[in-house]
């Protein structure tokens, strides 16, 4: 599915950052969701991600991921989500987008 083109100005609105996963646990009210505490440099945040069927919590702790840092906060099944991780789909698998090498948490992705 091809999505409509966006302008560079639209892209500039995204605040993409490197984040380090500090903790991960299954969402208590959803079988497909995981709660991640992430370090984005200037602060820690919680994000809710639909990756529970693809990753165990212990596989995520310490891993670096790329997140949309300025996504409007929402409550998903009773838990606050303060961003969104980036992932690719490979058939029925989810693959996390991550930096090629370790970067300081909060590093800007552009």
N, C-alpha and C positions, 0 to 999 in steps of 0.2 A: 504494500500500500504506500503510494507516494503522497506525501503531505505537501501543502502549499509552500511555496518559497517564502522565506522571511528576509527582511532587510538586515544589513549589518547592525543597524540600530537596535533591531529586535534581539539579535544575538548578544549585543553588548549589555543588555539588561540582565542576562544570566550571570550569577556569581558562582562559578564553578571552582571548587576547592578540593585539595587533597585533605582527607580526613583519616585519622587512625581510629580503628574500632577499639574502644576501651573495655566494653562488656557487651555481651549478647545473651538474650534469653527468649524463649518462646513467648509469644503473645498469649496471655491467659484466656482470651476470648475469641481466638481465631486460629484455625489449624494451619493456614498458609502464611501467617505473618510472624515476623521476628522483630523484637525490640532491640535496637542497637544504641548504645551510648557511644558517641563519637567525639573525638577531640579535633576541632577545626582551627586550632591555633589560639585565637583570642578567647575561646570558651568551649565548654562541652555542651552537646545537644543530644536530644533523643530523636531518632527517626524510626519509623515503622516501615518495614520492607517485606515484600511478598516473596521471600526467599527461603522460608522455613523448610520446604520440601526438597531443597537443593543443597543446603549447608547446615552443618551442626554448629551450635554456638561456639564450641572450642576451635572450629576451623576459622572463625572470624576474628577472634580476639587477637589484637596485634597487627592485623592485616590493614593495609592502606587501601582506601577506596576513593573514588571521585564522587562528590556530592554537589547537588544544586543547593547552595547555601542560603539563598534568599527566596526560597519557595515559601509562599504564605503558609503559616502554621494551620494545621487541621487536627481534628480529633478523629481517630480511626478505631472503632470498636472500644471506645473508652480510654484510649491512650493518645497522648499528644505526639504529633510528628512535626519536627521542626526543620525538615529538609527532605531530600530524596536522593538515594544512591543511584548511580548510573550502572546499567547492566545491559548485556546483549542477550538475545535469545539464539540458541543453536538447536533447532528442532524443538524438542520439549525440555531442553536444558537451559538454565540461567547461568550466565558467565559474568562475573563482576568486572567492571572496568577499573583498572588500577594502574598506578604509575609504573614505568619500566624499572625504576630503582627507587629506594627510599628517599622521601622528600620530607621536609619539615611540615608538620600539620599546619594547615592554613595556606599552604602554597597555592598561588593562583594558577588555574588552568585556563589557557587562552589559545 
